[in-house]
Amino acid sequence: MEKHPISSGFKQRNKPFRLSVSEVMTIVIAFHQSEYRDFKTYYIHFVYRYLTNEFPELVSYTRMLKFM
């Protein structure tokens, strides 16, 4: 009889974080110099729209928070 591990049904992804530390710091510093009051609005409405050429490997807002 073969033994199989019991799984929880969830697949765990080990996707590497694609932004470097300096890129994250650049985004955070730019946020502090902007007129936005919260980081989520800044990231979703400004970084996603206007900085995709500068940061081609952008990650989702949730993933960015995990890294910070």
Summary of the structure (lengths in Angstrom):
residues: 68
radius of gyration: 17.2
end to end distance: 46.4
largest distance: 64.4
contacts: 116
relative contact order: 0.16
helix: 47%
strand: 0%
